[in-house]
Amino acid sequence: MLFASGFAYSASYDCTVTKKQDFDSNYSAVQIEKLKFSVKIHDIAQPKVERCSFQPSANRVTCDSYDIDRVEVDKYVSIKKFYVFKSQFDVQLFPDMTFLENNGRGGIAFGICKPLR
């Protein structure tokens, strides 16, 4: 099956954050670049999401991996939604390859995804 725009249901995506805000602040472009926020979506038989950022203590980008509890596809506009209940966040992948991460505690991030090969 395909999204309306033609990308496959079962694939992996590397999503770079271009805009991020928390409950009480907005991250500048410089902060976003320095902290290298990203999300990796693995839309496979056992779906997973990785949330990544630069960790100064490790001096590299590290990722936390989460099993997806539920996947939904909006039947009207083909937004694919990945829910992680325990950690109270979701990631939405839009047909134009943009994404939205809602951390469930007042933070939200937006950006663009590219298929991983």
C-alpha positions as CSV (number, residue, x, y, z in Angstrom):
1,M,0.0,0.0,0.0
2,L,1.1,3.6,-0.6
3,F,0.4,7.0,0.8
4,A,-1.3,9.4,-1.6
5,S,2.1,10.9,-2.4
6,G,3.6,7.5,-3.3
7,F,5.9,6.6,-0.4
8,A,5.6,3.1,1.1
9,Y,4.0,2.1,4.3
10,S,6.8,-0.2,5.4
11,A,10.1,1.8,5.4
12,S,12.4,3.7,7.6
13,Y,12.7,7.5,7.7
14,D,15.3,9.9,9.0
15,C,13.5,13.1,10.1
16,T,15.5,16.3,10.9
17,V,14.0,18.8,13.3
18,T,13.8,22.3,11.8
19,K,11.6,23.9,14.4
20,K,11.2,23.0,18.1
21,Q,9.4,24.6,21.0
22,D,8.8,23.6,24.6
23,F,6.1,24.7,27.0
24,D,8.0,27.8,27.9
25,S,10.5,28.4,25.1
26,N,11.3,28.3,21.4
27,Y,14.6,26.8,20.2
28,S,16.7,29.1,17.9
29,A,18.0,27.8,14.6
30,V,21.5,27.8,16.2
31,Q,20.4,25.7,19.2
32,I,18.6,23.2,16.9
33,E,21.8,22.9,14.7
34,K,24.0,22.5,17.8
35,L,21.8,19.9,19.5
36,K,21.1,18.0,16.2
37,F,17.5,17.0,17.1
38,S,16.1,14.2,14.9
39,V,13.6,11.4,14.8
40,K,14.0,8.1,13.1
41,I,10.8,6.2,12.2
42,H,11.1,2.5,11.5
43,D,7.7,1.6,10.0
44,I,8.3,-2.2,9.8
45,A,6.7,-5.3,11.2
46,Q,7.7,-4.2,14.8
47,P,7.6,-0.4,14.4
48,K,10.0,1.7,16.4
49,V,10.8,5.4,16.8
50,E,14.2,6.8,17.8
51,R,14.5,10.2,19.3
52,C,18.0,11.6,18.8
53,S,20.1,14.6,19.9
54,F,23.7,15.6,20.6
55,Q,24.8,14.7,24.1
56,P,27.7,16.8,25.3
57,S,28.8,14.2,27.9
58,A,29.1,11.5,25.2
59,N,30.4,14.1,22.6
60,R,28.1,12.6,19.9
61,V,24.5,12.2,18.8
62,T,22.7,9.5,20.8
63,C,19.3,8.0,20.3
64,D,16.6,6.5,22.6
65,S,14.6,3.8,20.9
66,Y,10.9,3.2,21.6
67,D,8.5,0.5,20.6
68,I,5.4,1.8,18.9
69,D,2.2,0.9,20.7
70,R,-0.3,1.9,18.0
71,V,-0.1,3.1,14.4
72,E,-3.1,4.8,12.8
73,V,-3.6,6.2,9.3
74,D,-6.0,9.1,8.8
75,K,-8.3,7.8,6.0
76,Y,-9.0,11.4,4.7
77,V,-5.5,12.9,4.4
78,S,-3.2,9.9,4.8
79,I,-1.3,11.2,7.9
80,K,0.4,8.2,9.6
81,K,0.5,8.5,13.4
82,F,2.8,6.5,15.6
83,Y,1.9,6.4,19.3
84,V,4.1,5.6,22.3
85,F,1.8,5.4,25.3
86,K,4.2,4.8,28.2
87,S,6.4,7.8,27.2
88,Q,3.3,9.8,26.2
89,F,4.4,11.0,22.8
90,D,3.5,10.6,19.2
91,V,5.0,11.2,15.8
92,Q,3.0,12.1,12.8
93,L,4.3,11.5,9.3
94,F,2.6,13.5,6.5
95,P,2.4,12.5,2.8
96,D,4.7,15.4,1.8
97,M,7.4,13.9,4.1
98,T,7.1,16.5,6.8
99,F,6.6,15.3,10.4
100,L,5.4,16.5,13.8
101,E,6.6,15.1,17.1
102,N,4.3,15.8,20.1
103,N,6.1,14.9,23.3
104,G,2.9,15.1,25.3
105,R,4.2,17.4,27.9
106,G,4.1,20.7,26.1
107,G,6.9,20.2,23.6
108,I,6.5,19.9,19.9
109,A,9.0,19.6,17.0
110,F,8.6,19.9,13.2
111,G,10.8,19.0,10.3
112,I,11.4,17.0,7.1
113,C,11.9,13.3,6.6
114,K,14.0,11.4,4.1
115,P,13.7,7.7,3.4
116,L,16.6,5.6,4.9
117,R,18.1,3.1,2.5
